[in-house]
Amino acid sequence: MDHDKVPSTPRASFRKFLEQLSGVGKAIGVLTSGGDAQGMNAAVRAVVRMGIYAGAKVYFIYEGYQGMVDGGSNIVEADWESVSSILQVGGTIIGSARCKAFRTREGRLKAAHNLVQRGITNLCVIGGDGSLTGANIFREEWSGLLEELAQNGKINKEEVKKHGYLNVVGMVGSIDNDFCGTDMTIGTDSALHRIIEVVDAIMTTAQSHQRTFVLEVMGRHCGYLALVSALACGADWVFLPESPPEDGWQETMCIKLSENRARKKRLNIIIVAEGAIDSQNKPITSEQIKDLVVTQLGYDTRVTILGHVQRGGTPSAFDRILASRMGVDAVVALLKATPETPACVVSLSGNQVVRLPLMECVQMTQDVQKAMDERRFKDAVQLRGRSFEGNLNTYKRLSITMRDSEILKSGFNVAVINVGAPAAGMNAAVRSAVRFGISEGHKMYAVYDGFEGFAKGQIKEIGWSDVGGWTGQGGSILGTKRTLPGKYLEEIAAQMRTHSISALLIIGGFEAYLGLLELSAARGKHEELCVPMVMVPATVSNNVPGSDFSIGADTALNTITDTCDRIKQSASGTKRRVFIIETMGGYCGYLANMGGLAAGADAAYIFEEPFDIRDLQANVEHLTEKMKTTIQRGLVLRNESCSENYTTDFIYQLYSEEGKGVFDCRKNVLGHMQQGGAPSPFDRNFGTKISARAMQWITTKLKEAQGKGKKFITDDAICVLGICKRNLVFQPVAELKKETDFEHRIPKEQWWLKLRPLMKILAKYKASLDVSDLGQLEPVHRGHQEPAAI
């Protein structure tokens, strides 16, 4: 697309955007500090390119604060190409080191001198809370340090005046997700990928031998990785620093393990955070747990310590997109900062990038440790934030099997059904719904093969252990079909009556949404359909109105990103080659656009942004220019339905012809591999949590109406549950109708289109970013609204 003339952002607004953000005459230093994390490189790339784009000079500061203190060849100006091909690399290319010298005033004095010599008065620090605290001390001391340098004759008075203040913006790069104020830190999702890959592999061997595995994951002071991986693989027991087991846990755990074995479960998985403690703050080690299981139960038990594997490997699609969004916002924050602006940290809240006061977040992070030291564990869990607490409660609900006698029966029957195309994570959602429903006292029914199966009476009661081991399975175990309920309404109503179904949970994509509308409209004719119904979005296309995300889209995005990485590698080997890759998604460009952002594509053609032959021509010219640089490869993504006439073949032939003598072309259609595969940690968790929340809603609705003989005929009895910006929201389908483009099966407004300019800017096109959303510093939220954190 000719990015000078994108319809929504004409040249005038592009100029205005650059004026707002003028970086001319400014210099930004970027460093990574503390432990490394996957995705740091994506953040460095975004900072460098956005900085250069806005007219600023950007400097690499190698080896963290050590490089800042040592100066010389450790501080080097970066150009556009110096961050090419690093998006898919784990770790950090500019190095990271722990630095004692920077903790002293002399060290900081040297560092200030090195920065002033290059005119650097803006720092972008990517690291943990220690690194960010150091940056803030440096910022507060800055004018004093310059005065001292002037007195020592190292710099003159003009320089003191010119470089009078230092701006600091932080991004948290840490696999532990141990920083308060952000739902996710850069690297956490990738670390979960590593853990889940190992757990999936271990499960197969453990089942063969009926073994118990004790898995130790990282997290010295934070149990996030342990908790979320336990949730994502359905572990039998988890040990966390924030929430130690109650006294006498040894016996409780052994009883639970043996009960699970008695239910024909052939393996047990116990996950331990490396910083796990008991209620007296004494460490609980994996060896200790192993010895306990062996002596008490005599089970064949093995310990696996994952160690630094979790820090390694390529960053996940989520981390690349998160780091790119944060990196761009960090530059915007630096260029808009004034001497009065406090140091801020760029964070993620739900699905929004926000800026928070750095020291408030650091303080909260330290408060957690203090609460743990003082054995105030309830406070520690609350201080960790809404996402952590939610995960912990969900884990407890789904893992602790209640005896039948302990459950207060509700007398309600709830059915779960999968509709539409299969999406990875659907099974995790079904498991979660079934277990949550049973613990609420409902009888749970599984409907097989979508609405068609419903009409034929393929309905069976499903129990707690029937859904064991489902979280890691791809596709749909219940079976799913695209058929809509419209022509089967009589039969479906009859089945609802036969099985006295009191509520319905539908997990699926756009067909599920249409089906929900049809069922809603048929309530006048069939009173059996006057029950609470809720839909949880699950489709790789991510095109369901009422939610920013759907189950399965993250797994598909990772498949696309992995494939693009391999293709880019092949293209770099052959030199001067451009690949055109077709992605799925129907008319929804989510996968093509976000895949382009995560894989570092040069262009992504989507239906939502019309393009013509001049745009294609401009892209070819852009790639021709690119081939003159050291980056001699191109990557272009195309959504399968972005244009009726500009097909993948047409674009391939056009590029081949126009690029003759400069580059050659190859094409690749990814097809159904995007729907398959084991679900990503994100999809397992998202499916588990959102489905549990849907069951909670159903229970509330049913209990409110209990004994009143009330029929559910209002709009708010039939809803879609989704993430909207920062919150989980139930929206009546009747209201979502006006927000839907039914012809193209997409929502009329889609949040990710705001990230479109991001991809273009990072690919060196002129585009203007809407910075209105990247607004002001916010206070740290400690609220109790319905959080959307995953």
C-alpha positions in Angstrom: 0.0 0.0 0.0 1.3 3.4 -0.8 1.7 4.5 2.8 2.0 8.2 1.8 -1.6 8.1 0.9 -3.4 5.7 3.1 -7.1 7.0 2.9 -7.4 7.5 6.7 -4.1 9.3 7.2 -3.4 11.9 4.4 0.0 13.7 4.1 -1.2 16.6 6.2 -1.9 14.4 9.2 1.4 12.6 8.7 3.2 16.0 8.9 1.2 17.0 11.9 2.1 13.7 13.6 5.8 14.3 13.0 5.5 17.9 14.3 3.8 16.6 17.5 6.6 14.1 18.0 9.6 16.0 16.7 12.7 14.1 17.7 15.0 16.4 15.7 18.1 17.4 17.8 17.2 14.8 20.5 19.2 11.7 21.3 17.8 8.5 22.9 19.9 5.8 24.6 18.5 2.3 24.8 19.9 -0.4 27.1 18.8 -3.8 28.4 19.7 -4.6 32.0 19.4 -7.4 34.5 18.3 -10.9 33.4 17.6 -11.4 29.7 14.1 -12.2 28.4 12.8 -13.2 25.0 11.3 -10.2 23.2 13.9 -7.7 24.4 15.2 -7.5 20.9 11.8 -6.7 19.5 11.6 -3.9 22.0 15.1 -2.6 21.0 14.1 -2.8 17.3 10.9 -0.8 17.9 12.8 1.9 20.0 15.5 2.3 17.4 13.2 2.5 14.4 10.5 4.7 16.0 13.3 7.0 17.2 14.9 7.3 13.8 11.5 7.7 12.2 10.7 10.7 14.5 14.0 12.3 13.6 16.0 11.5 16.7 19.4 9.9 17.0 19.3 6.5 18.8 22.3 5.0 20.6 22.8 1.4 21.6 24.3 1.2 25.1 26.0 -2.2 25.2 26.2 -4.4 28.3 23.6 -2.5 30.3 24.8 0.0 32.9 28.3 -1.4 32.7 28.6 -0.1 29.2 27.2 3.3 30.2 29.9 3.6 32.9 32.7 2.3 30.7 31.6 4.4 27.7 33.9 4.3 24.6 32.8 1.7 22.1 30.0 0.6 24.4 27.8 3.5 23.3 27.3 3.4 19.5 24.8 5.2 17.2 22.3 2.7 15.7 20.8 2.9 12.2 17.8 1.3 10.6 19.6 -1.8 9.4 21.4 -2.5 12.7 18.1 -3.9 14.1 17.3 -6.0 11.1 16.7 -9.7 11.5 16.6 -9.5 15.3 12.9 -9.8 15.9 13.0 -13.6 16.0 16.1 -13.8 18.1 15.8 -14.6 21.9 17.9 -12.8 24.5 19.3 -9.3 23.8 21.7 -8.4 21.0 23.1 -5.4 22.9 24.0 -7.6 25.9 23.1 -7.3 29.6 25.3 -7.3 32.7 24.9 -6.8 36.4 26.9 -3.6 37.3 28.3 -2.8 40.7 29.9 0.5 39.6 26.6 2.1 38.7 25.4 1.7 42.3 28.1 4.2 43.4 27.9 7.9 42.8 31.4 7.8 41.0 30.0 5.2 38.6 26.9 7.3 37.8 29.2 10.4 37.4 31.2 8.5 34.7 27.9 7.4 33.1 26.5 10.9 33.0 29.8 12.2 31.4 29.6 9.5 28.7 25.9 10.4 27.9 26.5 14.2 27.8 29.4 13.8 25.4 26.9 12.3 22.9 24.0 14.6 23.8 21.9 11.7 25.2 19.2 13.0 27.6 16.6 10.4 27.0 17.0 6.9 28.3 14.9 3.8 27.5 15.6 1.1 30.0 14.4 -2.5 29.4 14.9 -4.6 32.5 13.5 -5.6 35.9 12.6 -3.5 38.9 16.2 -3.2 40.0 17.3 -1.8 36.7 14.4 0.7 36.6 15.0 1.9 40.2 18.7 2.5 39.2 17.5 4.6 36.2 15.2 6.7 38.4 18.0 7.4 41.0 20.2 8.5 38.0 17.4 10.8 36.7 17.0 12.4 40.1 20.7 13.0 40.5 21.2 14.2 36.9 21.5 18.0 37.4 23.7 17.5 40.5 26.0 15.1 38.5 26.3 17.7 35.7 27.2 20.5 38.2 29.9 18.2 39.6 31.2 17.4 36.1 31.4 21.2 35.3 33.2 21.9 38.6 35.8 19.2 37.7 36.2 20.8 34.3 34.9 17.8 32.4 32.1 19.8 30.7 31.3 23.5 30.3 28.4 25.6 31.6 26.7 25.6 28.2 26.5 21.8 28.2 25.0 21.9 31.7 22.3 24.2 30.5 21.7 22.4 27.2 21.4 18.9 28.8 19.8 20.1 32.0 17.4 17.2 32.5 17.2 13.4 31.9 14.0 11.7 30.8 13.5 8.0 31.7 11.0 5.5 30.3 11.1 1.9 31.4 9.8 -1.3 29.9 9.8 -4.5 32.0 11.7 -7.4 30.5 11.4 -10.3 32.8 10.3 -13.9 32.3 8.9 -14.1 35.9 6.1 -11.5 35.4 7.0 -10.2 38.8 6.4 -6.5 38.3 3.3 -4.9 39.7 1.3 -2.5 37.5 1.5 -4.6 34.3 -0.5 -7.7 33.4 2.3 -9.1 31.3 6.1 -8.4 31.2 8.1 -9.0 28.0 9.3 -12.6 28.0 6.7 -14.2 30.2 4.6 -15.6 27.4 7.7 -17.1 25.7 8.9 -18.7 29.0 5.4 -20.3 29.3 5.8 -21.6 25.8 9.1 -23.3 26.8 7.5 -24.8 30.0 4.4 -26.1 28.2 6.5 -27.7 25.5 8.3 -29.6 28.2 5.1 -30.5 30.1 3.5 -31.8 26.9 6.5 -34.0 26.2 6.7 -35.3 29.8 3.1 -36.2 29.9 3.4 -38.8 27.2 6.3 -40.6 28.9 4.7 -40.3 32.3 1.5 -41.9 31.0 3.5 -44.8 29.6 5.0 -45.7 32.9 2.4 -44.4 35.4 4.9 -41.9 36.8 4.8 -38.8 39.0 6.8 -35.9 37.7 8.0 -32.9 39.9 8.7 -30.0 37.6 10.7 -27.0 38.9 10.2 -23.8 37.1 11.8 -20.3 37.5 10.4 -17.7 39.8 12.5 -17.0 42.9 10.1 -14.4 44.4 7.1 -14.8 42.1 5.0 -17.8 41.4 3.4 -16.6 38.1 5.1 -19.1 35.8 4.3 -22.0 38.1 0.7 -21.0 38.6 -0.1 -20.3 35.0 1.7 -23.4 33.7 -0.2 -25.5 36.4 -3.5 -23.9 35.1 -2.5 -24.6 31.5 -1.6 -28.3 31.9 -4.1 -29.2 34.7 -1.3 -30.1 37.2 -2.3 -32.0 40.3 -0.5 -29.6 42.7 1.4 -26.4 42.6 3.8 -24.7 45.1 4.1 -20.9 45.0 6.0 -18.4 47.1 3.0 -16.1 47.4 0.5 -18.7 48.5 2.2 -21.4 50.6 0.2 -24.6 51.4 -1.5 -24.9 54.7 0.2 -26.8 57.5 -0.2 -30.6 57.1 0.0 -30.1 53.3 2.1 -33.3 53.0 -0.8 -35.5 53.9 -3.4 -33.5 51.9 -1.2 -33.7 48.7 -0.6 -37.4 49.0 -4.4 -38.1 49.5 -5.1 -36.0 46.4 -2.5 -37.8 44.3 -3.8 -41.2 45.3 -7.4 -40.2 44.6 -6.4 -39.1 41.2 -4.6 -42.4 40.5 -7.8 -44.2 41.8 -9.7 -42.4 39.1 -7.6 -44.1 36.4 -5.3 -41.1 36.0 -2.0 -42.7 34.9 0.2 -39.7 35.8 0.7 -37.0 38.3 2.3 -33.6 37.6 3.5 -31.4 40.5 4.8 -27.9 39.6 7.1 -26.1 42.0 8.3 -22.5 41.7 12.1 -22.3 42.6 11.2 -19.9 45.4 8.4 -22.1 46.9 8.1 -21.8 50.7 5.9 -23.2 53.4 3.8 -21.0 55.8 6.9 -20.6 58.1 8.9 -19.2 55.2 11.0 -22.4 54.9 11.9 -23.5 51.4 10.1 -26.4 49.8 12.4 -28.1 47.3 11.6 -30.4 44.4 13.8 -33.2 45.9 11.9 -32.9 49.2 8.6 -33.3 47.4 9.9 -36.3 45.4 11.1 -38.0 48.6 7.7 -37.5 50.2 5.8 -39.0 47.3 8.2 -42.0 47.2 8.2 -42.7 50.9 4.4 -42.1 51.5 2.9 -43.5 48.3 5.7 -45.6 46.7 5.1 -44.0 43.3 7.8 -44.0 40.6 8.8 -40.3 40.8 11.1 -38.1 38.7 12.3 -34.5 39.1 12.9 -32.2 36.1 14.4 -28.8 36.7 13.8 -26.6 33.7 16.4 -23.9 34.5 17.6 -21.6 31.8 15.7 -23.3 29.0 12.9 -21.0 30.1 14.9 -17.9 29.2 16.0 -19.2 25.8 14.5 -19.9 22.4 12.6 -17.6 20.0 10.1 -15.1 21.4 6.4 -16.0 21.0 4.1 -13.9 18.7 2.5 -12.3 21.8 5.9 -11.1 23.2 7.0 -9.7 19.8 3.8 -7.7 19.4 3.8 -6.6 23.1 7.4 -5.5 22.9 6.9 -3.7 19.6 3.8 -1.8 21.0 5.7 -0.9 24.2 8.8 0.2 22.3 7.0 2.6 20.1 5.0 4.0 23.0 8.3 4.4 25.0 9.7 6.6 22.3 6.5 8.7 22.1 6.6 9.1 25.9 10.3 10.2 25.8 9.7 12.7 22.9 6.7 14.2 24.7 8.3 14.4 28.1 9.1 17.7 29.8 11.6 18.4 32.7 8.6 17.9 35.1 7.6 14.5 33.7 8.3 11.8 36.3 9.9 8.5 35.2 7.3 6.2 33.8 7.0 2.6 32.9 5.1 1.3 29.8 2.6 -1.4 30.9 -0.1 -3.6 29.6 -3.6 -3.4 31.2 -6.0 -5.9 29.7 -5.4 -5.2 26.0 -4.2 -1.6 26.3 -0.8 -0.2 26.6 -0.7 2.4 29.4 1.9 4.5 31.2 2.3 4.3 34.9 4.6 6.2 37.4 7.7 4.1 37.6 8.4 4.4 41.3 4.8 3.6 42.4 5.1 0.3 40.5 8.5 -0.4 42.0 7.1 0.4 45.4 4.2 -2.0 44.9 6.6 -4.7 43.7 8.7 -4.3 46.8 5.6 -4.4 49.0 4.8 -7.9 47.7 8.2 -9.1 48.9 7.7 -7.4 52.2 4.3 -9.0 52.7 5.8 -12.4 52.0 8.7 -11.8 54.4 6.1 -10.8 57.1 4.0 -13.9 56.2 1.0 -11.7 55.1 0.3 -14.1 52.2 -3.2 -12.9 51.5 -1.9 -9.4 51.0 0.9 -10.7 48.8 -1.5 -12.3 46.5 -3.7 -9.2 46.3 -0.7 -6.9 45.7 0.4 -9.2 42.8 -2.7 -7.8 41.0 -6.0 -8.8 39.6 -4.6 -11.3 37.1 -2.6 -13.3 39.7 -5.5 -13.6 42.1 -7.9 -14.6 39.4 -5.5 -17.3 38.2 -5.1 -18.7 41.7 -8.8 -18.9 42.4 -9.5 -20.5 39.0 -6.8 -23.1 39.6 -8.2 -24.0 43.0 -11.7 -24.5 41.6 -10.6 -26.7 38.7 -8.0 -28.8 40.4 -9.5 -29.7 43.7 -12.0 -32.5 43.1 -14.9 -32.2 45.5 -16.6 -35.4 46.7 -20.1 -35.9 45.4 -21.4 -35.6 49.0 -19.7 -32.2 49.5 -21.4 -30.6 46.5 -24.7 -28.9 47.1 -26.8 -29.9 44.1 -28.5 -27.0 42.2 -31.0 -29.1 40.3 -30.0 -27.4 37.0 -28.7 -29.1 33.8 -26.3 -27.1 31.8 -25.2 -28.0 28.2 -21.9 -27.2 26.5 -21.6 -27.2 22.7 -18.8 -26.4 20.1 -19.9 -24.6 17.0 -18.0 -23.6 13.8 -14.5 -24.5 12.8 -12.1 -26.1 15.3 -9.8 -23.7 17.2 -7.0 -24.6 19.5 -8.0 -24.1 23.1 -11.7 -25.1 22.7 -11.1 -28.3 24.8 -9.5 -26.3 27.6 -12.7 -24.2 27.6 -14.9 -27.2 27.7 -12.9 -28.8 30.5 -13.1 -25.6 32.5 -16.8 -25.2 32.0 -17.6 -28.8 32.9 -15.5 -28.8 36.2 -16.7 -25.3 37.2 -20.3 -26.3 36.5 -20.0 -29.5 38.6 -18.4 -27.6 41.5 -21.4 -25.2 41.3 -23.7 -28.2 41.7 -25.0 -28.4 38.2 -25.4 -31.5 36.0 -23.2 -30.9 32.9 -24.1 -32.2 29.5 -21.9 -32.4 26.4 -23.4 -31.9 23.0 -21.5 -33.6 20.2 -21.1 -32.3 16.6 -22.6 -28.9 17.0 -26.2 -27.9 16.4 -26.6 -30.9 14.0 -25.7 -33.3 16.8 -27.9 -31.4 19.2 -30.9 -31.9 16.9 -30.1 -35.6 16.6 -29.9 -36.0 20.3 -26.1 -36.6 20.6 -26.1 -35.4 24.2 -24.4 -37.1 27.1 -23.8 -36.3 30.7 -20.1 -35.5 31.3 -18.2 -35.9 34.6 -15.2 -34.4 36.3 -12.7 -37.0 35.2 -14.1 -37.3 31.7 -12.3 -34.0 30.8 -9.0 -34.8 32.4 -6.0 -34.1 30.2 -8.1 -32.0 27.8 -6.2 -28.7 28.1 -3.3 -29.6 25.9 -5.4 -31.2 23.1 -5.9 -29.2 19.9 -9.0 -29.2 17.7 -12.4 -30.1 19.3 -12.9 -33.3 21.1 -16.7 -32.8 21.2 -16.7 -32.4 17.5 -17.9 -29.2 15.8 -19.9 -28.2 12.7 -20.7 -25.0 10.9 -24.4 -25.8 10.6 -26.7 -23.2 12.0 -29.7 -24.1 14.3 -32.3 -22.3 12.1 -33.6 -25.4 10.3 -33.4 -27.6 13.4 -35.3 -25.4 15.9 -38.1 -27.9 16.6 -35.7 -30.8 17.2 -33.4 -28.7 19.3 -36.3 -27.4 21.5 -37.5 -31.1 21.9 -34.0 -32.1 23.0 -33.8 -29.2 25.5 -37.1 -30.4 26.9 -36.1 -34.1 27.0 -32.9 -33.4 28.9 -34.5 -30.4 30.8 -31.6 -28.1 29.9 -31.7 -25.0 32.0 -28.8 -23.1 30.3 -26.5 -23.3 27.3 -22.8 -22.5 26.9 -21.7 -22.1 23.2 -18.0 -22.2 22.4 -17.3 -21.2 18.8 -16.7 -18.6 16.1 -18.9 -16.5 13.9 -21.4 -19.4 13.3 -21.9 -19.7 17.0 -22.7 -15.9 17.1 -25.2 -16.3 14.2 -26.6 -19.4 15.9 -27.1 -17.5 19.1 -29.0 -14.8 17.2 -31.2 -17.4 15.7 -31.9 -19.1 19.0 -32.6 -15.7 20.6 -35.2 -14.9 17.8 -36.9 -18.3 18.2 -37.7 -17.8 21.9 -41.2 -16.5 21.0 -42.1 -19.8 19.4 -40.2 -22.3 21.7 -40.4 -21.7 25.4 -37.7 -24.3 25.9 -35.2 -21.8 24.4 -36.1 -19.2 27.1 -32.9 -20.1 29.1 -29.7 -18.2 29.8 -27.3 -18.6 26.9 -23.7 -17.3 26.7 -21.1 -17.6 24.0 -17.4 -17.8 24.4 -15.6 -16.7 21.2 -13.3 -19.4 19.8 -12.0 -19.0 16.2 -8.6 -18.5 14.6 -10.0 -15.6 12.6 -10.7 -13.5 15.7 -13.8 -12.0 14.0 -16.4 -12.3 16.7 -18.1 -9.0 17.6 -17.9 -8.2 21.4 -14.4 -9.4 22.0 -10.9 -8.2 21.2 -9.6 -11.8 21.3 -11.0 -15.2 20.6 -9.6 -18.6 21.7 -7.4 -20.1 19.0 -6.2 -16.9 17.4 -3.0 -16.8 19.4 -2.1 -20.4 18.4 -2.7 -19.6 14.8 -0.6 -16.4 15.1 2.3 -18.4 16.5 2.0 -20.9 13.6 2.1 -18.0 11.1 5.1 -16.4 12.9 7.1 -19.6 13.1 6.5 -20.3 9.4 7.5 -16.7 8.5 10.7 -17.1 10.5 11.6 -20.2 8.5 10.7 -18.6 5.2 12.7 -15.4 6.0 15.7 -17.6 6.8 15.4 -19.4 3.5 15.0 -16.0 1.7 18.1 -14.6 3.4 20.1 -17.6 2.3 19.2 -17.1 -1.4 19.4 -13.3 -1.2 17.1 -10.9 -3.2 14.0 -13.0 -2.7 10.5 -11.8 -1.8 7.9 -14.2 -0.3 4.2 -13.7 -0.6 2.3 -15.6 2.2 -1.4 -16.1 2.3 -3.1 -16.4 5.7 -6.6 -17.5 6.8 -9.2 -15.3 8.5 -12.0 -14.9 6.0 -12.5 -11.2 5.5 -10.9 -10.4 8.9 -7.3 -9.2 8.5 -6.3 -9.9 12.1 -4.0 -12.8 11.4 -2.4 -11.1 8.4 -1.9 -7.8 10.1 -0.7 -9.1 13.5 1.4 -11.8 11.8 3.0 -9.1 9.8 3.8 -7.2 12.9 5.2 -10.3 14.7 7.2 -11.5 11.7 8.5 -8.1 10.6 6.8 -8.1 7.2 7.1 -5.4 4.6 3.4 -5.2 3.9 0.2 -7.0 4.8 -2.8 -6.7 2.5 -6.2 -6.8 4.3 -9.8 -6.4 3.3 -10.4 -3.6 6.0 -7.9 -1.3 4.2 -8.8 -1.2 0.5 -5.8 -1.1 -1.9 -5.4 -0.6 -5.6 -2.8 -1.2 -8.3 -0.9 2.0 -7.3 -0.4 0.7 -3.8 0.9 -2.6 -5.2 3.3 -0.6 -7.4 4.5 1.5 -4.4 5.2 -1.7 -2.5 7.3 -3.1 -5.3 9.3 0.2 -5.5 9.7 0.1 -1.7 11.1 -3.5 -2.0 13.3 -2.5 -4.9 14.9 0.2 -2.7 15.3 -2.3 0.2 17.2 -4.7 -2.0 19.9 -1.9 -2.4 20.6 -2.2 1.3 22.1 -5.0 3.3 18.6 -6.5 4.0 18.1 -8.4 0.8 14.8 -10.2 1.4 11.1 -9.3 1.6 8.0 -10.7 3.3 4.5 -9.8 2.2 1.4 -11.2 3.9 -2.0 -11.4 2.2 -5.3 -12.2 3.9 -7.2 -14.8 1.9 -10.2 -12.6 1.1 -8.6 -9.1 1.0 -9.5 -8.6 -2.6 -11.6 -10.5 -5.2 -9.3 -9.7 -8.1 -5.9 -9.0 -6.5 -5.4 -12.7 -5.6 -2.3 -14.3 -4.2 -1.4 -15.5 -7.7 -2.0 -12.0 -9.2 0.2 -10.3 -6.6 2.9 -13.0 -7.0 2.9 -12.5 -10.8 2.9 -8.7 -10.5 5.8 -8.8 -8.1 7.7 -11.3 -10.3 7.3 -9.2 -13.4 8.0 -5.8 -11.8 10.9 -7.1 -9.7 12.6 -8.7 -12.7 16.4 -8.4 -12.4 16.1 -7.0 -8.9 14.5 -9.7 -6.9 12.7 -13.0 -7.5 9.4 -14.1 -5.9 7.9 -17.2 -4.2 4.5 -17.8 -2.8 3.2 -19.9 0.1 -0.4 -20.6 1.2 -0.5 -21.6 4.8 -4.0 -23.2 4.8 -5.4 -25.4 7.5 -2.2 -25.8 9.5 -3.3 -22.5 11.1 -6.3 -24.3 12.7 -4.3 -27.3 14.1 -1.6 -27.9 16.6 -1.5 -28.0 20.4 -2.9 -24.8 21.9 -0.5 -22.1 23.0 -0.3 -21.3 26.7 -2.2 -18.1 26.1 -5.1 -20.0 24.5 -5.2 -22.6 27.2 -5.4 -20.0 29.9 -7.7 -17.7 28.1 -10.1 -20.6 27.3 -9.9 -21.8 30.9 -10.5 -18.5 32.5 -13.1 -17.1 30.2 -15.1 -20.3 30.3 -15.1 -20.4 34.1 -16.3 -16.8 34.1 -19.1 -17.8 31.7 -20.2 -20.6 34.0 -20.2 -18.2 37.0 -22.6 -15.9 35.0 -24.9 -18.8 34.2 -25.0 -19.9 37.9 -25.9 -16.3 39.0 -28.7 -16.0 36.3 -30.2 -19.4 37.3 -30.0 -18.7 41.1 -31.6 -15.3 40.7 -34.6 -16.9 39.0 -34.8 -20.0 41.2 -38.3 -20.7 42.4 -39.8 -17.7 40.6 -40.8 -19.7 37.5 -39.2 -16.9 35.5 -38.7 -17.3 31.8 -35.5 -15.7 30.3 -37.0 -13.6 27.6 -35.0 -10.4 28.0 -32.0 -9.4 25.9 -29.5 -9.7 28.7 -30.2 -13.4 29.0 -28.4 -14.1 25.8 -24.8 -12.7 25.7 -21.4 -12.9 24.2 -18.5 -12.8 26.8 -15.4 -11.1 25.6 -12.4 -8.9 26.4 -13.0 -5.3 25.6 -9.9 -3.1 26.2 -9.3 -3.7 29.9 -12.4 -5.6 31.1 -14.3 -8.8 30.6 -17.7 -7.8 29.4 -21.0 -9.7 28.9 -22.8 -8.0 25.9 -26.3 -9.0 24.8 -26.3 -10.3 21.2 -29.2 -8.1 20.4 -27.0 -5.0 21.1 -24.0 -6.5 19.2 -26.1 -6.8 16.0 -25.7 -3.1 15.1 -21.9 -3.5 15.5 -21.7 -6.3 13.0 -21.0 -6.4 9.3 -22.9 -9.5 8.5 -22.0 -9.7 4.8 -18.3 -9.9 5.6 -18.7 -11.6 9.0 -16.6 -9.1 10.9 -17.2 -6.4 13.6 -17.6 -2.9 12.1 -14.9 -1.6 14.4 -11.8 -3.5 15.2 -9.2 -2.5 17.8 -6.2 -3.9 16.0 -6.5 -1.6 13.1 -5.0 1.1 15.3 -1.8 -1.0 15.3 -1.7 -1.0 11.5 0.6 2.1 11.3 2.9 0.4 13.7 3.7 -2.3 11.2 4.2 0.2 8.5 6.5 2.5 10.5 8.7 -0.5 11.5 8.9 -1.4 7.9 10.0 2.1 6.9 6.8 3.5 5.3 5.5 6.9 6.0 2.4 6.5 8.2 0.9 8.4 11.1 0.3 6.8 14.4 -2.8 7.8 16.4 -1.0 9.0 19.6 -4.1 10.2 21.3 -4.6 6.8 22.8 -1.1 6.7 24.1 -2.1 9.6 26.4 -1.1 10.7 29.9 0.4 9.1 32.9 -2.1 7.1 34.8 -2.3 6.3 38.5 -1.6 2.7 39.5 -5.0 0.9 39.5 -5.8 -1.1 42.6 -9.5 -1.4 41.6 -11.7 -4.4 41.7 -13.6 -4.0 38.4 -13.9 -7.1 36.2 -10.3 -7.5 35.0 -9.4 -8.7 31.5 -5.9 -9.8 32.5 -4.9 -13.2 31.0 
